[in-house]
Amino acid sequence: MAQSLLANLEGRLAAEARVGRTSRFGEAASLELTLGPVHALARTEGAWSPLSTSAVALAPWRCGESDVLVAGLAEGNYKDEGTAIAAGLALVSLLDHAQSPLLSQADVVPALRRVMLDAHERILEASRLPLAGRSFGTAAGPRKHLRGLGCSLSVALFALPNLYSCWLGECGSWLVRNQQLSQLTVPHTLAQSVEGRSLIDSGRLGRDEAAGILLKVLGTSEQAPNFEVTRLALNAGDRFVLGNENLSSATLATSSTMGMHELIEHVAGTLRALSYGPPQLAMIAAEVAASGFDSKGVRG
């Protein structure tokens, strides 16, 4: 039943939060994890609804003879409290898989594929449960069923010298290298599609409206999701930023010389000014230190 599922999910996420592995949208919380040369910070703040619809996670994942850092950000739709279930299940899937050691970097790509596919299946399974008296609000009124649950999910794994990442939905990621900002991912929204750009250019659809229409998410279709796992060679001093839909290149444009904590406070302050209230923020920033790292990876 939905009540049992939610109780178990809430209990699991609360337990992970107590050991510093997760925090959720609606909880003003920060996470921090350093593994080898990689130092990561995560931040959530703001609340659209009584239930969190976005969540972040930082955790170690054994790869070969060392632990590597894996980060995940799952985002639901703030207009639908039910998507909090999907976002929570997606991160629990990631944390569960991170308990299984990888023999080498050759295992990373299939492991990340398993995370995404398993998260998709868990959300589908939840969507088939009866509500059993539990109320989930939406912009159009309370849910009458759990069908259509879904969320965006982005995962990044730092197996130096490489960054492996995969994503579905509207979360964005960026790389700062030599103080130059570049966007790594294109959100899976109508605004980014050929059809969407044609509708926008013709005036038949507003840009903001098109940006809010997702073409790919986890859990909303019986078909397995189609996505890629990418690999990027990192350099010492590189910074990786992952954020929910409210993070943009414009918000990050002046932050390339900031320290990690300053960066997150800058983003929070910018979003606070734009929203005239608590910043609606879920983000992760990770930086590769020069110490202990070279182009071949981590030094012994």
C-alpha positions as CSV (number, residue, x, y, z in Angstrom):
1,M,0.0,0.0,0.0
2,A,1.0,3.6,-0.6
3,Q,1.1,4.4,3.2
4,S,3.5,1.5,3.9
5,L,5.7,2.5,0.9
6,L,5.9,6.1,2.0
7,A,6.6,5.2,5.6
8,N,9.5,2.9,4.6
9,L,10.8,5.5,2.1
10,E,10.6,8.3,4.7
11,G,12.4,6.1,7.2
12,R,15.1,5.2,4.8
13,L,15.8,8.8,3.7
14,A,15.8,10.0,7.3
15,A,18.3,7.3,8.2
16,E,20.5,8.3,5.3
17,A,20.2,12.0,6.2
18,R,21.4,11.2,9.8
19,V,24.7,9.8,8.4
20,G,25.1,12.7,6.0
21,R,24.3,11.0,2.7
22,T,21.1,12.7,1.7
23,S,19.1,15.9,2.1
24,R,15.8,16.8,0.6
25,F,14.1,19.8,-1.0
26,G,12.3,21.6,1.8
27,E,15.1,20.9,4.3
28,A,17.7,23.6,4.6
29,A,20.6,21.2,4.8
30,S,24.1,20.8,3.5
31,L,26.2,17.7,2.8
32,E,29.9,17.4,2.5
33,L,32.1,14.5,1.4
34,T,35.8,14.3,0.5
35,L,37.3,11.2,-1.1
36,G,40.9,11.5,-2.3
37,P,41.3,14.6,-4.4
38,V,37.5,15.1,-4.8
39,H,35.7,17.4,-2.4
40,A,31.9,17.7,-2.8
41,L,29.3,19.9,-1.2
42,A,25.5,19.6,-1.6
43,R,22.7,21.9,-0.6
44,T,19.0,21.9,-0.4
45,E,16.7,24.7,0.6
46,G,13.2,25.9,0.1
47,A,9.8,24.2,0.2
48,W,7.1,24.2,-2.4
49,S,4.9,21.7,-0.6
50,P,4.7,19.6,2.6
51,L,6.5,16.8,0.8
52,S,10.0,17.2,-0.6
53,T,10.0,16.9,-4.4
54,S,13.8,17.0,-4.9
55,A,16.7,15.3,-3.1
56,V,20.4,15.1,-3.3
57,A,22.9,12.4,-2.2
58,L,26.7,12.1,-1.8
59,A,28.1,8.6,-1.0
60,P,31.2,6.5,-1.4
61,W,31.3,3.7,-4.0
62,R,34.1,1.1,-3.9
63,C,35.8,0.9,-7.3
64,G,38.9,-1.3,-7.5
65,E,41.1,-0.7,-4.5
66,S,39.6,2.6,-3.4
67,D,36.4,4.4,-2.7
68,V,35.2,6.9,-5.3
69,L,32.6,9.6,-4.9
70,V,29.1,9.3,-6.4
71,A,26.6,12.2,-6.4
72,G,22.9,12.1,-7.3
73,L,20.2,14.7,-7.7
74,A,16.5,13.7,-8.3
75,E,13.9,16.2,-9.0
76,G,10.1,15.9,-9.0
77,N,7.4,18.4,-10.0
78,Y,6.6,20.9,-7.3
79,K,3.0,21.0,-8.5
80,D,2.6,17.3,-7.7
81,E,3.5,16.0,-4.2
82,G,3.3,12.4,-5.5
83,T,6.6,12.9,-7.4
84,A,8.3,13.1,-4.0
85,I,7.9,9.3,-4.0
86,A,9.6,9.0,-7.4
87,A,12.6,11.3,-6.4
88,G,13.1,9.4,-3.1
89,L,13.0,6.0,-4.8
90,A,15.5,7.1,-7.4
91,L,18.0,8.1,-4.7
92,V,17.4,5.0,-2.7
93,S,18.2,3.0,-5.8
94,L,21.5,4.8,-6.2
95,L,22.5,4.3,-2.6
96,D,21.5,0.6,-2.8
97,H,23.7,0.0,-5.8
98,A,26.6,1.9,-4.3
99,Q,26.8,-0.9,-1.7
100,S,28.0,-3.3,-4.4
101,P,31.7,-2.9,-5.1
102,L,33.0,-2.4,-8.7
103,L,36.0,-4.4,-9.7
104,S,37.4,-1.6,-11.9
105,Q,36.4,1.5,-14.0
106,A,35.3,-0.9,-16.7
107,D,32.3,-1.7,-14.5
108,V,31.2,1.9,-14.0
109,V,29.1,2.4,-17.2
110,P,27.0,-0.8,-16.7
111,A,26.7,0.0,-13.0
112,L,25.2,3.5,-13.7
113,R,22.9,2.0,-16.3
114,R,21.6,-0.4,-13.7
115,V,21.0,2.5,-11.3
116,M,18.8,4.3,-13.8
117,L,16.9,1.2,-15.0
118,D,16.3,0.0,-11.4
119,A,15.1,3.5,-10.3
120,H,12.7,3.4,-13.3
121,E,11.3,0.0,-12.3
122,R,10.9,1.0,-8.6
123,I,8.9,4.1,-9.6
124,L,6.8,2.1,-12.0
125,E,6.1,-0.5,-9.2
126,A,5.1,2.3,-6.8
127,S,2.8,3.9,-9.4
128,R,0.7,0.7,-9.5
129,L,-0.1,0.8,-5.7
130,P,-3.5,1.9,-4.4
131,L,-3.6,5.2,-2.5
132,A,-5.3,3.5,0.5
133,G,-6.4,6.8,2.0
134,R,-3.2,8.7,1.6
135,S,-3.6,12.2,0.1
136,F,-1.2,13.7,-2.4
137,G,-1.9,17.2,-3.6
138,T,-1.4,18.5,-7.1
139,A,-2.0,21.9,-8.8
140,A,-5.3,20.4,-10.2
141,G,-6.5,18.9,-6.9
142,P,-5.7,15.7,-4.9
143,R,-4.4,12.7,-6.7
144,K,-6.9,9.9,-7.3
145,H,-4.2,7.3,-8.1
146,L,-0.4,7.1,-8.2
147,R,-0.1,6.5,-12.0
148,G,2.2,8.9,-13.8
149,L,4.7,9.3,-11.0
150,G,8.1,10.4,-12.4
151,C,11.2,12.4,-11.7
152,S,14.4,13.6,-13.3
153,L,17.6,12.0,-12.1
154,S,21.2,12.9,-12.7
155,V,24.1,10.8,-11.4
156,A,27.9,11.6,-11.5
157,L,30.6,9.3,-10.4
158,F,34.2,10.5,-9.9
159,A,36.6,7.6,-10.8
160,L,39.6,9.7,-11.5
161,P,40.9,10.8,-13.9
162,N,37.3,10.4,-15.3
163,L,33.9,11.7,-14.5
164,Y,31.1,9.4,-15.5
165,S,27.6,10.8,-15.7
166,C,24.1,10.0,-16.9
167,W,20.8,11.9,-16.7
168,L,17.2,12.0,-17.6
169,G,15.0,15.1,-17.3
170,E,15.6,18.7,-16.5
171,C,18.6,18.7,-14.1
172,G,21.6,20.5,-15.5
173,S,25.3,20.1,-15.1
174,W,28.3,22.4,-15.8
175,L,32.1,22.2,-15.8
176,V,34.3,25.1,-14.7
177,R,37.8,24.7,-16.1
178,N,40.4,27.4,-16.0
179,Q,37.7,29.8,-14.8
180,Q,35.7,29.1,-18.0
181,L,32.1,27.8,-17.6
182,S,30.6,25.3,-20.0
183,Q,27.3,23.4,-19.8
184,L,27.7,19.6,-20.0
185,T,24.1,18.5,-20.3
186,V,21.0,19.6,-22.3
187,P,17.8,19.2,-20.3
188,H,15.3,16.8,-21.9
189,T,12.6,19.5,-22.4
190,L,10.5,20.6,-25.3
191,A,12.3,23.9,-25.4
192,Q,15.5,22.0,-26.3
193,S,14.0,20.0,-29.1
194,V,13.8,20.9,-32.8
195,E,10.0,20.8,-32.6
196,G,9.9,23.0,-29.5
197,R,12.3,25.6,-31.0
198,S,10.0,25.8,-34.1
199,L,7.0,26.3,-31.9
200,I,8.8,29.0,-29.9
201,D,10.1,30.8,-33.0
202,S,6.6,30.8,-34.6
203,G,5.1,32.3,-31.5
204,R,2.8,29.3,-30.9
205,L,4.4,28.4,-27.6
206,G,6.2,30.5,-25.0
207,R,9.8,29.7,-24.1
208,D,9.0,29.2,-20.4
209,E,6.1,27.0,-21.2
210,A,8.2,24.8,-23.5
211,A,11.0,24.6,-20.9
212,G,8.5,23.1,-18.4
213,I,7.4,20.3,-20.7
214,L,9.6,17.2,-20.1
215,L,10.2,14.7,-22.9
216,K,12.2,12.2,-20.8
217,V,11.9,11.3,-17.2
218,L,12.0,8.1,-15.1
219,G,8.9,6.1,-14.3
220,T,6.2,7.5,-16.5
221,S,6.3,4.9,-19.2
222,E,6.3,1.1,-19.3
223,Q,9.2,1.3,-21.8
224,A,12.8,1.3,-20.5
225,P,14.2,4.8,-20.6
226,N,16.7,5.7,-23.3
227,F,19.8,7.5,-22.0
228,E,23.6,7.7,-22.4
229,V,26.4,7.3,-19.9
230,T,29.2,9.8,-20.7
231,R,32.8,10.0,-19.7
232,L,34.8,13.1,-19.3
233,A,38.5,13.3,-18.5
234,L,39.1,15.7,-15.6
235,N,42.0,18.0,-14.8
236,A,43.2,19.1,-11.4
237,G,41.3,22.2,-10.4
238,D,38.2,21.3,-12.4
239,R,34.8,22.0,-10.8
240,F,31.6,20.1,-11.6
241,V,28.2,21.6,-10.7
242,L,24.9,19.8,-10.8
243,G,21.6,21.5,-10.1
244,N,17.8,21.4,-10.3
245,E,15.8,23.4,-12.9
246,N,16.3,26.7,-11.1
247,L,20.1,26.6,-11.7
248,S,21.3,28.1,-15.0
249,S,24.4,29.3,-16.8
250,A,23.4,32.9,-16.1
251,T,23.3,32.2,-12.3
252,L,26.7,30.6,-12.5
253,A,28.3,33.0,-14.9
254,T,30.1,35.1,-12.3
255,S,31.0,32.3,-9.9
256,S,34.0,30.7,-11.6
257,T,36.6,32.3,-9.2
258,M,34.6,31.7,-6.0
259,G,35.3,29.1,-3.4
260,M,33.0,26.1,-3.1
261,H,31.0,27.4,0.0
262,E,30.9,30.9,-1.5
263,L,29.6,29.5,-4.8
264,I,26.6,27.8,-3.0
265,E,25.8,30.9,-1.0
266,H,26.0,33.0,-4.1
267,V,23.5,30.7,-5.9
268,A,21.2,30.6,-2.9
269,G,21.3,34.4,-2.6
270,T,20.6,34.9,-6.3
271,L,17.6,32.5,-6.2
272,R,16.4,34.1,-3.0
273,A,16.4,37.5,-4.7
274,L,14.5,36.1,-7.7
275,S,11.9,34.3,-5.7
276,Y,11.4,36.9,-3.0
277,G,11.5,34.1,-0.4
278,P,13.4,31.0,0.4
279,P,15.6,29.9,-2.6
280,Q,14.2,26.9,-4.4
281,L,17.5,25.1,-4.5
282,A,19.0,21.7,-4.9
283,M,22.6,21.5,-6.1
284,I,25.9,19.7,-5.8
285,A,29.3,21.1,-6.4
286,A,32.5,19.0,-6.6
287,E,36.1,20.1,-7.1
288,V,39.2,18.1,-8.0
289,A,42.2,19.2,-5.9
290,A,45.7,19.3,-7.4
291,S,47.1,17.3,-4.5
292,G,47.1,13.6,-5.1
293,F,46.0,13.8,-8.7
294,D,47.5,13.6,-12.1
295,S,46.3,12.9,-15.6
296,K,46.6,9.2,-14.9
297,G,44.4,9.4,-11.8
298,V,45.0,9.3,-8.1
299,R,48.5,8.9,-6.9
300,G,49.3,6.3,-4.3
